[in-house]
Amino acid sequence: MKYNFDEIIERKSTNSVKYDLAEELGKPADALPMWVADMDFQTPSEVIDALINISRHGIFGYYQSKEDYFEAVHHWFNTRHGWDVKKEWLIKTPGVIFALAMAIKAYTNENDAVMIQQPVYHPFAETIKVNNRRLVNNPLVNKDGKYRMDIEDFERKIIENGVKLFVLCSPHNPVGRVWTEEELIEVGDICLKHGVIVVSDEIHADFIYDGHKHTIFAKVKPEYLDNSIICTAPSKTFNLAGLQISNTFIANKKLRDKFILEMKRAGTGTPNTMGIVACQAAYLYGAQWLDELIKYLTGNLNFIREFLKERLPQIKLVEPQGTYLVWLDFRDLNLNGEELEDLVLNRAKLWLNSGSIFGPGGEGFQRMNIACPRSIVEEALLRLERAVKSLNN
Ligand SMILES: Cc1ncc(COP(=O)(O)O)c(C=O)c1O
């Protein structure tokens, strides 16, 4: 391995949301933070160098990317996902949730129904609600620890509620599913049949474990390309969330024009220089780093699986097919919501995401971010083991 993911890099006192907001958010100061989805690893050195180079110039006026930015983005999607994107499809956005908000405003009216599949990344529900749209939930089905979509419910709810927009989380945060092409076709065809536009959030597309394959929704059929907006970003992949750059692809010109108009209405200007520079360097030079990172995360996952099996069988791992977020099932402990929070936060001194924030179906679960050195994962599991043992005392 060229890269050392075991190294512990101090993040406290860097204004990190993950490390420095415990007091404001009412969490114990000594809780180990494994919640919000950023990583404790440095971005590849090529990205750091590119940012240093631009910083040395010292002038940070309005910035606009040129052909070479598109070429880097094209290179990434072509080589990693076999997707040949066209320049005119690309809209630079300052984040995926920003893009989702723009799509909701561009393609639906107040009180229109927008569908999601809970438990799912909680800002989906928030963004729908704060924009005064109706949230329709097509709950995921958990059968023996494996999640699938309920296709019958999906179509019925679309018809019953006159759903206008479906927000797909692919791969799915927090349950870790990498949807198969067959599953995408099931939902994609129903959306076409009922005139439902698909917003596919593919921010976790670069984290796929062995034996699984990510399929870009728009690649499945030309009709899907015409009926979807695809939200991507280098932010999860290369730990660049603070630089606020995402790449939104909209092939359908009518949909694209509406989206761009909505961005204008929101007063969106030229992109953040640092985001563009970092994304370009990451997409050109970051492939080997990412490959090694995925191997390292696989090691973390193997460690967790073994530990839980041997020492903490009361907590079940929902086997992730992608993402660096692990969905842990605590329901065998028979704790209510408050007791589970107390176990994790106060007894184990672990700061995870409580499953209930992801919506119905999340109760009794916790989401753990495993994008950190293995020694931290080990420490977290030892803390959990001690806390669970202490329950009987
Ligand atoms: C599924 C999903 N979408 C969007 C985001 C956030 O993206 P952004 O910071 O670009 O809004 C996250 C972050 O964890 C996520 O998991």
The ligand as a Gaussian input file, in Angstrom:
#p B3LYP/6-31G(d) Opt

LIG

0 1
 C      -26.921000      10.400000       0.341000
 C      -26.285000      11.722000       0.616000
 N      -26.621000      12.779000      -0.139000
 C      -26.091000      14.001000       0.078000
 C      -25.159000      14.197000       1.089000
 C      -24.638000      15.577000       1.344000
 O      -24.155000      16.129000       0.205000
 P      -23.785000      17.686000       0.154000
 O      -22.884000      17.949000       1.324000
 O      -23.093000      17.806000      -1.165000
 O      -25.062000      18.430000       0.218000
 C      -24.790000      13.127000       1.895000
 C      -23.832000      13.318000       2.987000
 O      -23.631000      12.490000       3.821000
 C      -25.364000      11.858000       1.649000
 O      -25.052000      10.798000       2.391000

